[in-house]
Amino acid sequence: FLRVLRVLRSLRSLRLVGQNQKLIVIMSTIAASVVDMIGIISITFIFIFIFAVVGVVSFGEIMPDYFGNFFKAMLTLFISLTQDGWAVIFYEMETVYQRSG
């Protein structure tokens, strides 16, 4: 019960938004852009989904750590998309193809 009261007490700060015209503009802009962001995120997810399937079929046996199943492939593609740790994946893929070629 106390947790609910604390949450309600934290919502008191939202009254400040109604009093400040600049904050109202910012909040309405954010709310309007959410619809557009959902479309962009949906298209990105569809592309990741398609390329994850292609990655599992193409690289699943060669690189099972990154493309062994659908979820690993999606995580690998997300890492590559955000460019956070993609170099490790690239160097391992390069090593695998140098050994096989």
Buried (B, 14 or more C-beta within 10 A) or exposed (E): EEEEEEEEEEEEEEEEEEEEEEEEEEBEEEEEEEEEEEEEEEEEEEEBBEBBEEBBEEBBEEBEEBBBEBEBBBBBBBBBEEEEEBEEBEEEBEEBEEEEE
